[in-house]
């Protein structure tokens, strides 16, 4: 199926760059309908889910959804092309109420991975029989519990299929402890999971055992691998309630981020510190205190919330020289939750959840075209 898919709160939508006639049953939204850009269309294909958080498609073309607090759901589809499709059959593959966000599929399509706030699990999966073997369950990674951000995004590399990436967010809005690399928080780490194959007695990795792909990442919920180069990218949910030089700047700053993390072949770009909780990305320069020569996309230090005072720990120059800047800045408080590339990597799609910290509605699906 060549269409672009988007996951939204309690419904699943199919989005494509064309409109068409469709004779299949269509579902109506119970909320204000999204508005598409010119040339794009969408349809709702499933509802009555609890909290769908992640989606993927198996080798048979079925839609697999992790429904937070519920489990893993399989949707067999009647597909007449484009947005003309409907659910033919719904199957609960696994009932497990501590699963909350991450889902991934092995390159051969025979293993499903999913996450709770503390652990990453794996199960054998047969897409042709629509069965997940509960008895095959293995725990691959553990010791990830913290408050605040509890989603654990998963990515299985297609260039290096034995590598599992796990993103872990901060303990609250301003997590001073994330300055310590050994906290394990606000990081993306990679794990070689080849030794788990056929070894049911293999003990799980502690999260701190993983190779650091990037740290100083407040809450990188969307993580993706470029299909051509193998480069690893993430999209970052940045902080709320920032002040600088004692002035409230939270309305339009900091910007959300797209970050580049190098390649899984040991490249020099890997393992960098992206600034949090010391440095943030500038989005709006309007009335920004002590702007100097800062421009959109540059990093700046904010007053330390965790210290209970207005002292700024670093200088603008230190944020610029000592930390990795994003490759792209997004509007403040738009909350990017997922990142997908098209098949040849010329276009990336980012879904934005929006935030109560932004007075304007910012839920949208954005497209980024490579130049």
C-alpha positions as CSV (number, residue, x, y, z in Angstrom):
1,X,0.0,0.0,0.0
2,X,1.6,3.2,-1.2
3,X,-0.4,5.6,0.9
4,X,1.0,7.5,3.9
5,X,-0.6,6.5,7.2
6,X,-1.1,8.6,10.3
7,X,-2.0,7.5,13.8
8,X,-4.4,9.9,15.7
9,X,-5.6,9.6,19.3
10,X,-8.4,7.1,19.1
11,X,-8.8,6.6,15.3
12,X,-6.6,5.4,12.5
13,X,-6.5,7.6,9.4
14,X,-5.1,6.9,5.9
15,X,-3.7,10.0,4.2
16,X,-2.9,10.1,0.5
17,X,-2.2,12.7,-2.2
18,X,-5.3,12.2,-4.2
19,X,-9.1,11.9,-4.0
20,X,-11.1,9.0,-5.4
21,X,-14.5,7.2,-5.5
22,X,-14.9,4.6,-2.8
23,X,-17.7,2.1,-2.4
24,X,-16.5,0.6,0.9
25,X,-18.0,1.6,4.2
26,X,-16.6,4.8,5.6
27,X,-16.4,5.9,9.2
28,X,-17.2,9.3,10.5
29,X,-15.2,11.3,13.1
30,X,-16.7,12.2,16.4
31,X,-14.6,15.4,16.6
32,X,-13.8,18.3,14.4
33,X,-12.6,16.8,11.1
34,X,-9.0,17.4,10.1
35,X,-8.4,19.7,7.2
36,X,-6.1,18.5,4.4
37,X,-3.7,20.4,2.2
38,X,-4.6,20.8,-1.4
39,X,-4.3,17.6,-3.3
40,X,-4.5,15.4,-0.2
41,X,-7.3,13.3,1.2
42,X,-7.8,10.9,4.2
43,X,-10.3,8.4,5.6
44,X,-10.8,6.8,9.0
45,X,-10.4,3.1,8.9
46,X,-10.7,2.1,12.6
47,X,-12.0,3.5,15.8
48,X,-13.0,2.3,19.3
49,X,-9.4,1.8,20.3
50,X,-8.2,2.8,23.8
51,X,-5.0,4.7,23.1
52,X,-3.3,3.7,19.9
53,X,0.3,4.8,20.0
54,X,2.3,3.0,17.3
55,X,1.5,1.4,14.0
56,X,3.3,-0.8,11.5
57,X,2.5,-3.1,8.5
58,X,3.5,-6.7,8.4
59,X,4.6,-8.7,5.3
60,X,1.0,-9.6,4.5
61,X,-0.1,-6.0,4.4
62,X,-2.0,-6.1,7.7
63,X,-2.0,-3.2,10.1
64,X,-0.5,-3.9,13.6
65,X,-1.3,-1.4,16.3
66,X,-0.1,-1.1,19.9
67,X,-3.0,0.1,21.9
68,X,-1.7,1.5,25.2
69,X,-3.1,-0.2,28.3
70,X,-4.6,-2.9,26.1
71,X,-2.2,-4.8,23.9
72,X,-1.3,-5.5,20.3
73,X,-4.1,-5.5,17.7
74,X,-4.1,-6.9,14.1
75,X,-6.3,-5.4,11.4
76,X,-6.8,-7.4,8.2
77,X,-7.8,-4.8,5.5
78,X,-10.0,-4.7,2.4
79,X,-7.8,-2.5,0.2
80,X,-9.1,-1.0,-3.0
81,X,-6.2,1.4,-3.3
82,X,-5.5,4.9,-2.0
83,X,-7.7,5.8,0.9
84,X,-10.4,3.3,-0.1
85,X,-10.1,0.6,2.5
86,X,-11.8,-0.8,5.5
87,X,-11.1,-3.3,8.3
88,X,-12.0,-6.8,7.2
89,X,-11.2,-8.5,10.5
90,X,-9.8,-7.4,13.8
91,X,-7.7,-9.8,15.9
92,X,-6.2,-9.2,19.3
93,X,-2.7,-10.7,19.0
94,X,-1.8,-10.1,22.6
95,X,-3.6,-8.8,25.7
96,X,-1.0,-7.1,27.9
97,X,-2.0,-3.9,29.7
98,X,1.4,-2.6,30.6
99,X,2.4,-2.1,27.0
100,X,2.2,1.6,26.3
101,X,4.0,2.9,23.2
102,X,6.8,1.3,21.3
103,X,6.3,-1.3,18.6
104,X,8.7,-2.7,15.9
105,X,9.0,-5.7,13.6
106,X,12.1,-7.7,12.7
107,X,13.4,-7.4,9.2
108,X,12.2,-10.9,8.3
109,X,8.8,-10.0,9.8
110,X,8.7,-13.0,12.2
111,X,9.3,-11.2,15.5
112,X,7.3,-8.4,17.1
113,X,8.9,-6.1,19.7
114,X,6.9,-3.9,22.1
115,X,7.7,-1.8,25.1
116,X,6.3,-0.9,28.5
117,X,7.8,2.0,30.5
118,X,10.4,-0.3,32.0
119,X,11.0,-3.2,29.6
120,X,11.3,-4.2,25.9
121,X,9.7,-7.5,24.9
122,X,9.9,-9.8,21.9
123,X,7.5,-12.5,20.6
124,X,7.5,-14.9,17.7
125,X,5.0,-13.9,15.1
126,X,3.4,-15.7,12.1
127,X,1.9,-13.1,9.7
128,X,0.2,-15.7,7.5
129,X,-1.5,-17.4,10.4
130,X,-2.1,-14.2,12.3
131,X,-0.7,-15.6,15.5
132,X,1.7,-14.3,18.2
133,X,3.3,-16.9,20.4
134,X,2.9,-15.8,24.0
135,X,5.1,-18.7,25.2
136,X,8.0,-17.3,23.1
137,X,8.1,-14.1,25.1
138,X,11.6,-12.7,25.9
139,X,12.6,-9.6,27.8
140,X,15.4,-7.9,25.9
141,X,15.9,-4.7,27.9
142,X,14.9,-3.6,31.4
143,X,15.6,-1.0,34.1
144,X,14.1,2.0,32.3
145,X,11.6,3.1,34.9
146,X,11.3,6.9,35.6
147,X,8.6,9.4,36.2
148,X,7.6,12.0,33.6
149,X,8.0,10.7,30.1
150,X,7.3,6.9,30.1
151,X,7.0,6.1,26.4
152,X,9.9,4.0,25.0
153,X,10.1,4.3,21.2
154,X,11.6,1.3,19.4
155,X,13.4,1.0,16.1
156,X,14.8,-2.1,14.4
157,X,17.5,-1.0,11.9
158,X,17.0,-2.3,8.4
159,X,20.7,-1.7,7.5
160,X,21.8,-3.6,10.7
161,X,18.9,-5.9,11.5
162,X,20.4,-7.1,14.8
163,X,20.4,-3.6,16.3
164,X,17.5,-2.4,18.4
165,X,17.3,1.3,19.3
166,X,15.3,2.4,22.4
167,X,14.5,6.0,23.2
168,X,13.9,7.0,26.8
169,X,12.7,10.4,27.9
170,X,13.3,12.7,30.9
171,X,11.9,12.5,34.4
172,X,9.7,15.5,34.2
173,X,9.9,18.9,32.4
174,X,13.4,20.0,33.7
175,X,15.3,16.9,34.7
176,X,18.6,18.1,36.2
177,X,19.7,14.4,36.6
178,X,19.7,14.0,32.9
179,X,23.0,15.9,32.8
180,X,24.6,12.7,34.1
181,X,25.0,10.3,31.2
182,X,24.8,7.3,33.6
183,X,21.2,8.3,34.6
184,X,20.1,6.7,31.3
185,X,17.4,9.4,30.9
186,X,16.9,11.6,27.9
187,X,18.9,9.2,25.7
188,X,18.7,6.9,22.7
189,X,20.7,3.7,23.1
190,X,21.3,0.7,20.8
191,X,21.4,-3.0,21.6
192,X,22.7,-5.9,19.6
193,X,20.0,-8.5,20.1
194,X,21.4,-11.3,17.9
195,X,22.3,-13.4,21.0
196,X,18.6,-13.6,22.0
197,X,17.7,-15.7,18.9
198,X,17.1,-19.3,20.0
199,X,18.3,-18.5,23.5
200,X,15.4,-18.4,25.9
201,X,17.7,-18.2,28.9
202,X,19.5,-15.0,27.7
203,X,19.2,-12.4,30.4
204,X,18.0,-8.9,29.4
205,X,20.2,-5.9,28.9
206,X,20.2,-3.3,31.5
207,X,19.3,0.0,29.7
208,X,22.7,1.4,30.7
209,X,24.4,-1.5,28.8
210,X,23.3,0.0,25.5
211,X,25.5,1.9,23.1
212,X,24.7,5.6,23.3
213,X,23.4,7.0,20.0
214,X,22.6,10.4,21.5
215,X,21.9,12.0,24.9
216,X,20.7,15.3,26.2
217,X,17.5,14.5,24.3
218,X,14.5,15.6,26.5
219,X,11.9,13.3,24.9
220,X,12.7,12.0,21.4
221,X,9.4,10.1,20.7
222,X,9.9,9.8,16.9
223,X,13.0,7.8,15.8
224,X,13.7,6.7,12.2
225,X,16.4,5.3,9.9
226,X,17.0,6.8,6.5
227,X,16.2,4.0,4.0
228,X,19.1,4.8,1.7
229,X,21.9,6.1,3.9
230,X,21.1,4.3,7.2
231,X,21.3,7.6,9.0
232,X,19.4,7.8,12.3
233,X,17.1,10.8,12.9
234,X,14.8,11.7,15.8
235,X,12.2,14.4,16.6
236,X,12.3,16.0,20.0
237,X,9.6,17.2,22.4
238,X,11.3,20.1,24.1
239,X,10.7,21.8,27.4
240,X,7.8,23.9,28.8
241,X,7.8,27.0,31.0
242,X,11.2,28.3,30.1
243,X,12.6,31.7,31.3
244,X,15.8,33.5,30.2
245,X,17.3,36.3,32.2
246,X,14.3,36.1,34.4
247,X,11.8,36.7,31.6
248,X,9.1,34.2,30.6
249,X,9.8,33.0,27.0
250,X,7.7,29.9,27.0
251,X,5.0,31.0,24.6
252,X,7.2,30.7,21.5
253,X,10.3,29.0,22.7
254,X,12.0,26.6,22.7
255,X,11.6,25.1,19.3
256,X,11.0,21.4,18.9
257,X,13.8,19.6,17.1
258,X,14.8,17.2,14.4
259,X,18.2,15.7,15.3
260,X,20.7,13.6,13.3
261,X,22.6,10.8,15.2
262,X,25.0,9.5,12.6
263,X,25.1,5.9,11.4
264,X,25.1,2.5,13.2
265,X,28.5,1.7,11.7
266,X,30.5,3.6,14.4
267,X,30.4,7.0,12.7
268,X,31.9,10.0,14.4
269,X,28.5,11.6,14.5
270,X,27.3,9.1,17.0
271,X,26.9,9.5,20.8
272,X,26.8,13.3,21.0
273,X,25.1,15.4,23.7
274,X,22.2,17.5,22.2
275,X,22.0,19.9,25.1
276,X,19.1,19.1,27.4
277,X,18.7,20.2,30.2
278,X,21.2,22.9,29.7
279,X,20.7,24.2,26.2
280,X,17.6,24.6,24.1
281,X,16.7,25.5,20.5
282,X,15.6,29.0,19.5
283,X,12.4,29.3,17.5
284,X,11.1,32.9,17.9
285,X,13.5,35.8,18.1
286,X,10.8,38.3,18.9
287,X,11.3,40.0,22.2
288,X,13.9,37.3,23.1
289,X,16.1,38.5,26.0
290,X,19.7,39.2,25.2
291,X,19.3,37.9,21.6
292,X,22.8,38.9,20.5
293,X,23.7,37.1,17.2
294,X,21.4,34.1,17.9
295,X,19.2,33.0,15.0
296,X,16.5,30.4,14.6
297,X,17.9,26.9,15.2
298,X,20.7,28.0,17.4
299,X,21.0,26.7,20.9
300,X,20.8,28.9,24.0
301,X,20.9,28.4,27.8
302,X,17.7,29.0,29.9
303,X,17.4,29.8,33.6
304,X,17.6,26.6,35.6
305,X,14.2,25.7,36.8
306,X,15.5,22.8,38.8
307,X,17.9,25.0,40.8
308,X,15.0,27.3,41.9
309,X,16.8,30.5,40.8
310,X,17.3,32.7,37.7
311,X,21.0,31.8,37.2
312,X,21.9,30.7,33.7
313,X,24.5,28.0,33.9
314,X,26.1,28.4,30.5
315,X,26.8,31.0,27.9
316,X,25.3,31.1,24.4
317,X,28.8,30.3,23.0
318,X,29.1,27.3,25.2
319,X,25.8,25.9,24.0
320,X,27.0,26.5,20.5
321,X,30.4,24.9,20.8
322,X,29.8,22.1,23.3
323,X,26.5,20.6,22.2
324,X,25.0,19.2,19.0
325,X,22.5,21.6,17.3
326,X,19.4,20.2,15.6
327,X,19.3,19.8,11.8
328,X,15.9,21.5,11.9
329,X,13.8,23.5,14.3
330,X,10.0,23.3,14.5
331,X,7.4,25.6,16.1
332,X,7.4,25.6,19.9
333,X,5.1,23.1,21.7
334,X,3.9,21.3,18.5
335,X,5.1,18.0,20.1
336,X,6.3,15.8,17.2
337,X,5.4,12.2,18.0
338,X,6.6,10.2,15.0
339,X,8.9,10.4,12.0
340,X,8.7,8.3,8.8
341,X,10.7,8.4,5.5
342,X,9.3,7.4,2.2
343,X,10.8,4.5,0.4
344,X,13.7,6.4,-1.3
345,X,14.3,8.8,1.6
346,X,13.5,12.0,-0.4
347,X,10.7,13.0,1.9
348,X,10.1,12.7,5.7
349,X,6.7,12.8,7.4
350,X,6.3,14.1,11.0
351,X,3.1,13.9,13.0
352,X,2.6,16.7,15.5
353,X,0.4,16.1,18.6
354,X,0.2,19.7,19.7
355,X,0.3,21.0,23.3
356,X,-1.8,22.9,25.8
357,X,1.2,25.2,26.1
358,X,0.4,26.5,22.6
359,X,-2.8,28.6,22.4
360,X,-3.3,27.6,18.7
361,X,-4.2,24.1,17.6
362,X,-1.1,22.5,16.2
363,X,-2.1,18.9,15.5
364,X,-0.9,18.1,12.0
365,X,1.0,15.9,9.7
366,X,3.9,17.6,8.0
367,X,6.0,16.7,5.0
368,X,9.7,17.6,4.7
369,X,11.1,17.4,1.2
370,X,14.9,16.9,0.6
371,X,16.5,19.5,-1.5
